[in-house]
Amino acid sequence: MSKVLVAYFSKTGEQYGVGTITKGNTAIAAEIIAEKTGGDLFEIKVVNDNYPDTYNPLVQYAKVEKQKNARPEIVGEVSNIGEYDTIFLGYPNWWADMPMPVYTFLDKYDLSGKTVHNFCTHEGSGGVHREDFTMYGHIAQNDREQAKEKISEWLKSLGF
Ligand SMILES: Cc1cc2nc3c(=O)[nH]c(=O)nc-3n(C[C@H](O)[C@H](O)[C@H](O)COP(=O)(O)O)c2cc1C
């Protein structure tokens, strides 16, 4: 049996097309994946969380962070990273890219030799790094049955 880690970044507050949310779209997808694979969840959160909770200011903030190619410090450690042989890595599409804290995560851990499946939520552009799986954020948020079905199909194709 392979040991699975589901690491993800996701943002609550006001998001595109879904109003103000208390659980992020990607977080919902990540939880479904963890439930169906028996994986452990790790949320990629920044230490100094200055992300605005309103949409347009967030979009501007993220633009600057991307322009700076920032590596915001993230909270906590996956101390047992060596035990995982399969990693699901999830994030929203931010400016046709991954949020910068996901780069911090990737800089921090050596995932070579592990099987990595990346997934992304978005609102129309689709994925950003040849993701294995993409989904509209509002579907994860508002139609969990459909989200579960699509994710199950994907996981089945991977052998879960
Ligand atoms: C800063 C920012 C930039 C975004 N850029 C894009 C984009 O380029 N293309 C797209 O389809 N959606 C974009 N979106 C929409 C998000 O990808 C989408 O709402 C996603 O599901 C949010 O996931 P989360 O709730 O897990 O953070 C953007 C959202 C934000 C906040």
The ligand as an SDF file (V2000), in Angstrom:
LIG
                    3D

 31 33  0  0  0  0  0  0  0  0999 V2000
   -5.4610   35.9540   -7.3710 C   0  0  0  0  0  0  0  0  0  0  0  0
   -6.3700   35.1400   -8.2300 C   0  0  0  0  0  0  0  0  0  0  0  0
   -6.0630   34.9310   -9.5730 C   0  0  0  0  0  0  0  0  0  0  0  0
   -6.8590   34.1160  -10.3740 C   0  0  0  0  0  0  0  0  0  0  0  0
   -6.5010   33.8990  -11.6710 N   0  0  0  0  0  0  0  0  0  0  0  0
   -7.2340   33.0410  -12.4200 C   0  0  0  0  0  0  0  0  0  0  0  0
   -6.8580   32.7410  -13.7660 C   0  0  0  0  0  0  0  0  0  0  0  0
   -5.8530   33.2460  -14.2970 O   0  0  0  0  0  0  0  0  0  0  0  0
   -7.6230   31.8660  -14.4690 N   0  0  0  0  0  0  0  0  0  0  0  0
   -8.7320   31.2650  -13.9120 C   0  0  0  0  0  0  0  0  0  0  0  0
   -9.3700   30.4660  -14.5770 O   0  0  0  0  0  0  0  0  0  0  0  0
   -9.1050   31.5330  -12.6530 N   0  0  0  0  0  0  0  0  0  0  0  0
   -8.3880   32.3940  -11.8860 C   0  0  0  0  0  0  0  0  0  0  0  0
   -8.7770   32.6560  -10.5910 N   0  0  0  0  0  0  0  0  0  0  0  0
   -9.9250   31.9470  -10.0210 C   0  0  0  0  0  0  0  0  0  0  0  0
   -9.4790   30.7910   -9.1010 C   0  0  0  0  0  0  0  0  0  0  0  0
   -8.5690   29.9360   -9.7770 O   0  0  0  0  0  0  0  0  0  0  0  0
  -10.6750   29.9430   -8.6550 C   0  0  0  0  0  0  0  0  0  0  0  0
  -11.6600   30.7380   -8.0800 O   0  0  0  0  0  0  0  0  0  0  0  0
  -10.2360   28.8410   -7.6830 C   0  0  0  0  0  0  0  0  0  0  0  0
  -11.1930   27.8150   -7.6470 O   0  0  0  0  0  0  0  0  0  0  0  0
  -10.0100   29.3660   -6.2610 C   0  0  0  0  0  0  0  0  0  0  0  0
   -9.6660   28.2680   -5.4480 O   0  0  0  0  0  0  0  0  0  0  0  0
   -9.5430   28.3400   -3.8640 P   0  0  0  0  0  0  0  0  0  0  0  0
  -10.9190   28.6660   -3.3010 O   0  0  0  0  0  0  0  0  0  0  0  0
   -9.0890   26.9710   -3.4890 O   0  0  0  0  0  0  0  0  0  0  0  0
   -8.5210   29.3730   -3.5200 O   0  0  0  0  0  0  0  0  0  0  0  0
   -8.0140   33.5140   -9.8170 C   0  0  0  0  0  0  0  0  0  0  0  0
   -8.3560   33.7730   -8.4850 C   0  0  0  0  0  0  0  0  0  0  0  0
   -7.5540   34.5870   -7.6810 C   0  0  0  0  0  0  0  0  0  0  0  0
   -7.9340   34.8400   -6.2670 C   0  0  0  0  0  0  0  0  0  0  0  0
  1  2  1  0
  2  3  1  0
  2 30  2  0
  3  4  2  0
  4  5  1  0
  4 28  1  0
  5  6  2  0
  6  7  1  0
  6 13  1  0
  7  8  2  0
  7  9  1  0
  9 10  1  0
 10 11  2  0
 10 12  1  0
 12 13  2  0
 13 14  1  0
 14 15  1  0
 14 28  1  0
 15 16  1  0
 16 17  1  0
 16 18  1  0
 18 19  1  0
 18 20  1  0
 20 21  1  0
 20 22  1  0
 22 23  1  0
 23 24  1  0
 24 25  2  0
 24 26  1  0
 24 27  1  0
 28 29  2  0
 29 30  1  0
 30 31  1  0
M  END
$$$$
